């Protein structure tokens, strides 16, 4: 009986973490908000920036990373997201501003 209770608690915890796991759209929203701190970003520019970003779902957590060198940009769990690669944001913002002629 005790083992079944422990197993049930573990399964319930995993299900809860999976349910509260941030989705790709949540990661994209935080990335877009960071990019727009330095000026407007059009849909086309954002789509071009996200072209080289990969989303990974680990059931209990999720992350975005660059496709070229696999550097993590954001990670999240339990509906909480954190930006971890400010350098990527700076580089991408610079590319967007150069395409706008700033």
N, C-alpha and C positions, 0 to 999 in steps of 0.2 A: 504494500500500500504506500509506504514512504517513497519508494523508488518511482512509482507512478506519479506521485505528487510532484516530485522534483522534476521529472521529465515534462510534465504538464506546464510547470512554471518556466522551464527553459524554452519550450516550444512557444508559449504565450509571449515571452520576451522577444524571441526572434520575429514572430508575427508582428508585434508592435513596432519593432525597429524597422521592419520592412514597410509597414503602413506609413510611418512617419519619414521615410527616406525621401530626401529632396529629389525631384524629377529634373530632367534636362532643362525644362522651361524655367525652373527656379534658378538653376546655375546661370542660364543665359540672362535672366533678369538682373542678377547681381553684376555680371560682367558688363552688361549694357549700361547700368547705372554708373559704374566706375568709368567707363569710356566717355559717358556724357558729362562728366564733371568738368571736362575741358572744352566743351562745345557740343553742338548738335551732331548726331550721327544718323545718317539716313539708313533706311532698310537695306539698301544695296551695299553700303559700306559695312554695316553690321554683318550681313550675310557673308561678305568676302572675308571679314575677320574671323568669323566662326567656321569657315570652310576648313581651316587647319586645326580645329579643336575637336577632340574626341571625348565623348561622355562614357563613363564606366559606372555601372550599377553593381554594387557588391551585396545587395539585399539588405544589409544593415547600415550601409553607408554608400555614398556616391562621390564621384570626383570628375573633374574635367582636366584634360592635359593636352599639351601640344602634340600633334601627330608626328612632327619631324624629330624632336628630341625627347619626347615623353616627359617634359617638365610639367609638374602639376600647377594648375591655375587656381582652381577652387576645390574644396572638399566640403561635404556636408553629411550630417546625420541628425536624426530626430528633429527635422524641420529647421535646423540651424545650418547656416552656410558661412564659410570663411574664405576670403580671398588670400591666397598664400604667395602669389607671384606678381608682385607689383611691377616688376621689371617688364613682364609681358604686356601689362596694361600700358606702360610708358611707351614701349616700342610700337604697339598697335595704335595708340593715340597719335604718335608721330607720323605713322604711315597714313592715317586718316587725314590729318592736317595737311600733309604734303599733297594728298590727292585733291584737297579742296583749295590748294594754292595759298595757304597761310605762310 
